[in-house]
Amino acid sequence: VGHAKVNENLGIIGSEMYLKAYGHKLLGVHLHDVKGYTDHFAPGCGELNFDTIAKYLKPETIKIIEVHPKVEKPDLIKGIEFLRGKGIS
């Protein structure tokens, strides 16, 4: 989902357009946050709207957190808690 936001920030296509087009076929996602054109931050540490994303995820959707190795463990734990607070688990 972070890559879609980077595309939006570049002016290519709105990130929710991907979800509207393919959300019904979605089997899994990898989740990370974005700041500008840089991605793979812990969820909740950037500008991604996870409320919008949560609308398209089903309980059976496979969800993988994909962050940069530089992300500190406390930030990753906060990111997991953040996702759970959005109903994404």
Phi, psi and omega in degrees: 000334178293324180294324177297321179293322177298316177301319177297315180297332177278354180083017183279305182199146178294137185296326180288340179299324176298315182293321178296321182283322189238358184305325181289345179255002188293122176261326182197162179219154165249136190248131172199163183261171187223142170231106182068246181252006181253134184233187180073031170275160175298142178306138180091356182257009184219216189248005181289140179268094182286342175296318178296315181298318183302329180298335185260353183264133176263163177304326182275355177296130178286129183236120180241130174273124182236098181244161178293146179302339180285348180294128181285149181306315179301323178292323177294317178298317176298323179296320178295316178297320178300313179298316178301321178295337177269002181083016179254108179210000000 
